[in-house]
């Protein structure tokens, strides 16, 4: 896959058994996709499909099943529901635009912070994850392991009704080998 926007990867819990998957938040993707191998590990319910998906780079991927209303837990959030299209082959788990819109997940920009992905936590606070800092001079368009624009991993706490509180997230790290931000509940 070829990307023309900033990338952020978060660890999410998928399915009733809580299988942990690293998912790419893609504000341009029409569908949420999970690779067949992760789908099998998570033991998700399914409906057989037979369709092909062409990505923005022209690559065609077979979509073999649909897992509807799958339980998905974002870091520090309550359960949410997502429709995953199950893709055969080497693809990333992608959380697409329909899930993002349904759950109030936004890509935001500020002069001070740069590009951030933000979403509401279960207690109403908005969690902000920086994905592209103002120091970056260009967008990177390679896959996550080649990402260079993110040079930090931190949480920006926003005030909730005038009070500051600490994030319940347990682990936030910048993976220097793959150059990606990883946020998890562990």
Secondary structure, 3 states (H helix, E strand, C coil): CCCCCCCEEEEEEECCCCEEEEEEECCCCCCEEEEHHHHHHHCCCCEEEEEEEECCCCCEEEEEEEEEEEEEECCCCCEEEEEEEEECCCCCEEECHHHHHHCCCEEEEECCCEEEEEEECCCCCEEEEEEECCCCCCCCCCCHHHCCCCCCCCEEECCECCECCCCCCCEEEEECCCCEEEEECC
